[in-house]
Amino acid sequence: MAGIYIHIPFCRKACHYCNFHFSTQTQYIEPFTNALLEELAIQKDYLKNPIETIYFGGGTPSIMSQQNIERIMGQISKHYNLADSFECTLEANPDDINLEKLSAWKSIGINRLSLGIQSFQANALEWMNRAHSVEQSHQAIQLAYRAGIMNLSVDLIYGTPHLTDKELISDLDTIKSYGIPHVSCYALTVEEKTALHKMIQLKKIENIDTTHQSNHFNIIVENLQEQGMDHYEISNFAKPGHRSKHNSNYWKGIPYLGLGPSAHSFNTDTRQWNIANNQLYIQSISNGIVPFEIERLPIATQFNEYMMISLRCMEGFSTQTILDRFGINFLNHSLLIAANFETKGQLIKTATGFTLTKEAKFFADGIASDFFWID
């Protein structure tokens, strides 16, 4: 199986923390859509296997008209072999949601919605410079269910300086009250070249407190597991049968094609990424050329990525997978480091390999980096 990721590089306004590629110049949506349709045709032979997942990310995909989403889905159906039952996710902001749009999305194959709620607290939304209100968040969830889109995910951001434990628990209680089957929770990170980074440098707002974030992470894990959700990846929680197939396939190393400015593609041996410039992307595609860079992935890089991803997932890493994919030297290297973390109480031995303890999950990326193979 394989997946398609479509990057919609437009937003109505810039959130203070965001460093994804996007533009607020929405007048270019039409020429972008035309270019994207052309790229879909040009790249039709990149993936050999049937398409199991489609993911509209961004940016803000919900900013697109129903007609343009339908054109994109039609082009995918025309040029790609879709699996009989595929997952099709669209990221949406609450302020874009209405019943007409939801019904149109469902009719053209969108069967999973990822809502950028971020918080149900008005002060948090204002601090992040989000475009929607708390009321619109509630309305978006209610309308999604009313439209029959039951496979629903919401995003939360935790660890912001102003968010209290009580407010975070209130957000989690709201999720429980709606019976939402999937939640993605992200610790606020300070990325360079963002408004948040600049405001911290200028001391207009306080910096991130990692102890505060760690406490919030533990609250989230305990609360969502009590709601019957599997903590299947460091930032993701799902009720049985509701894991994100698209993201899960990323973590399994399944090939995918990324389309649109800044989108990445992966075919197990190489990774390529499109230019992160809307106008240059449109211009290049008009000349029949997809503007991308490409790198071949050496075995050490593949191993490092496997360790980074697997330790973020509930199942952890498999010793047999390491032996089969990377060889005995990589396996011996992994076992030596694993023994040290097992002694520290941060790794647990499983039937197939090792996984992080509950207490160590917040530090997953740092622990994974200790496994990296340095040539």
N, C-alpha and C positions, 0 to 999 in steps of 0.2 A: 504494500500500500504506500501512498504518498500523500502529500498535502500541498495546498496553495495558500500563500499569505499575500494579501493585497493591502498595501500601505496607502491610506488616504491622507495626504499631507496638508490638511486644512483644519483650522480651528477658528471659532468666533473670537476668542481672546486667549492670551497666554497665561497659563497657571504659573505661579511663582517658582515652583519646584521642577518644572518639566524641562528635560533636555532632549526630548525626541524631536525628530525633524518634522516641522510643520510651518505653515504660513497662515497669516490672517487675511491674505489677499484672495478672498473667495471668488473674485471675478474670474479667476483662472480655472475654476472647477471644470468648465466645459472643455477647454482645450486639453486639460489634464486627462479627463475621461476618454477623449478620443485617442490620446497617446497610449493610455493604459490598454484600451481595446486592441490597439496595434501591437503592443508588446505581448499581449496574450497570444496573438497569432504568431508572432515571430518566435516565441519561446515554446511553442507547442510540442516540440520533440525533446525538451529537457528532461521530462519525467517519463519513465517507461511503464511504471505500474499504475493501476487504477487510482483515482483520486478519492481518498477516504474522508478528507477534511478540507474545508475552505474557511479562511479566517480573514474578516475585514477588520484591520487595525488602523492605528493612526498616531497622531492626528485624531480626528473625530469623524468616523465613517457615517454617523447618523446625520451629519450636515448635508450629505448627498441627497438628491431628489430620488424618489422611488423609481423614476424612469431611468436614471443613470445606474442605479443598483441593478435594475432589471436588465439593462444592456450588458452590464458586466457578467451577470449570471448567464445570460444567453450566449455570450462569447465563450465562456468556460464550457458550457454544454456542447457548443459547436466544435471546439478544438481538442477537448480532453475527454478521457474515458472515466466517467464518474462511476464509483461503486454503487451498488444497488441501494444501500442505506448509508448516506454520508452525513457527517455533521457539518453544519454551516453556521458559524458564529459571526455576529456583528456587534462591535463595540458601539455603545450609544451613550450620549449624555442625557440626563433627565429632562433638560429644557428642550430637547428636540422631539420628545415623545408625544405622539397623539394616536388615537385609535385608528384613524385612517392609514397612517404610515405603518403602524404595526401590522395591520391586516394585509397591507400591500407586501411588506417584507415576508410575511408568512406564506403568502400565495406564490412568491417566486423562489421559495426554497430556504429562507432563513429560518432555522429551527432551534437556534440557541442565541440568547441575548446576554451580553456582558455590559452591565450598567455601571458607569463611572460615578457611583454615589460618593465615595471617599469619606463622608461623614454625614450623620444625621444631626449635627450640631451647627447652628447658624454661624457661630463665631469661628468655627473651624473652616467652614466654606469661605467665609470672608477673608480669613488669614491666608488661605491658599489661592485666593483670587479666582475661585470657581465661578462659572457663569450661571449655575442653577441655584435654586433655593431648596430648603428642606421640604417645603410643600410639594415642589415639583418632583423630588425624589420619591415621596410616598405615592404620588399620582402615577409616576412612571411604572412602579412595581405593580400597582393595582391594574393599570391599563394593560400591561404585558400579560398578566393572568387572564384578564377579560378577553384579550385577543387570542388566547389559547396557546401562548408561548410559555410553556411550563418549565422548560429547561433554561433556568435563569441563574445567572451569576452576578454578584455584585462585588465591586472593589471597595476596600477600606484602606485608608492611610492612618498608621498609628505612630506614636512617638513624637508627635508635634509638641512644641514646648507648652502650649496652652491646654492641651487635651488632658483632662483629669481621668483617673481610674474610673470614677463614677460615670463620667460621660462616655467612656469607651464601653463600659458594661451596658449602658443604656443603648448604645448602637447595636451591640450584640443581641440584646433582648429584642430590639426591633426586628433584626434579621430572623430571630426565632419566631416572632409573632407572625411573620409572613410565610414561614415554612420554606425559606429560600434554600435550594439544594446545593449551591456552590458559592464559596466565598474566597476571594483572593485578597490577602492582607499584606500590605507592603510597609516596611519601616521607612519613614521619611529619610531620604538621603540628600545630601547637599552636593549637587553637581556643579562643576565650573560652568561659567557663561550663562548661569540662570539668574533671575532676579533675586531668588532666595540667597544664593551665594554672595551676590553683591551687597544685599542688605545686612548679612552677617558680617561681612568684611567692614562695612561702614558702622557696625555696632548699632544698627537701627533695631535689630531684633536679636534675641539670644541664640546661641549656637545649640546644636543638638546634644542632648544628654543621653549617652548610650545606656546608662543604668536605668533611666526612665523608659527607654525603648525596650530594654530587656524585660522589665517588669510588665509592660504592655503585651509583649510577645507571650509571656507565660499566662497572662489573663486570657488572651485570645485562644491559645491552645486548649486550656482547660475548659473554657466556656463552649467552644465549638465542638469539642469531643463529647461534652455532655449533651450536645444537641444531636449526637449520633453521626457526626461527620468524621471521615478518615482524614488524618493529617498526611496526605499522600505526597506532598512536596512542601518544602520549607514555607512557601508563601500561599499554599493552596489547600483548601479543605472541601470535601465533597461528601454528600450522602451516597450510600451505595448506588452504583449505576449512573452517577452524575459527574464523574471525573471528566475534565476537558480532554477529549481524544486528541485534539490538535496539539496542545501543549505536551501531553503525555508522549506523543510520537516524536516531538522535538527531543525529549529527554531520553528516548530509546534510540536516537540516532537514525530515525527513518527519514529518507530524502524529502525535501520540500523545495518548492519554487517560490521565490519572493518577487513580487511585481510592484512597480511604482518607485518613486525616488527614495533612496536610502534602504530599500528592502534587500534582505540577504537571502541567498539560495544555498542549498547544501545537497551534495549527491554522494556522500560518504568519503570520497577522495579529495574533493575540492570544495571551497567556499567562494562565493562571489557576491559582490554587493554593488547595487546601483548607485549612481552619483546622487548626492544629497543636495540637489539644487533643482527646483521645480522647472525653471525656465530652460535650463540646459538639458534636462531630461526630455521635455516636450520637443525642443528643437532637434535633439539627436534622434528621437523616435520618428520624427517627421521625415528624416533622411534614411529611415530603415535600419538604424543602428541602435542597439541597446547599450547605453553608456555604463559599463560596469568594469570593476577590477576583479581579479581572480587570484586565489592562492591555492597551491597544492598543500595538503595537510600532511606533514611528516608524522611518523608513527608516534613520536614523543608528544606532539600536539594533540593527536587523537586520544592518546592515553590520558593526558592531563584533563582534557575536556570530559572524558568519560568519568574520571574521578570526581571532578567538580559537580557534574550533573547527578551522578548516582548517589553521592553523599547528601544531596539536597532532597532526594526521594526516599519515601518510606522504606522501600526494599533494600536500600544501601547498595554496595557493590558486590559483584559476584566474582569469586576467585576463578571459577571455570571460564567465565567470560574473559577475564584478564589473560588467562593462559591461552585460550583459543584465538583471541584477537591480537594479543601483543607479545606473547611468548613467556618463557620461563624466567628470564631476567626481570621482566616487569612484575611477574607474580612474586618472586622472592623479595623484590624491593617493596612491594605493597604489604606483604606479610610482616616484614621487619618493622615497618612504621605502624602498622595496625596493632602489633603487640604492645607498643609503647602507649598508644591511646587507649587500648583495652585496660592496661594497668592503671591508667589515670581515671578510669571509669567513664570515658567519653565514647567508646565504641563497644558494641555488643556483638558477639559471634552469633551468626545465624546458620541455618541449614545450608545456605549457599554462599555465605561470605560474611560481611560485616555491615552493621548499620549504626547510626548515631544513637546515643542515649537521648532521652527527652531533654535533659539538662544541657546537652551539647548542641542541640539543633540551632540555637540562636547564633552559634559560632561556626556554622557549617562551612562557610567559604574559607575561613581562616584555617580550619582543620584540613580541608581538601587541599589547600595550597602546600601543606607539608608533604603531601604524597607526590607532588609534581616531579616529573623526571626532567632533570636539567642536563642537556647535552654538553 
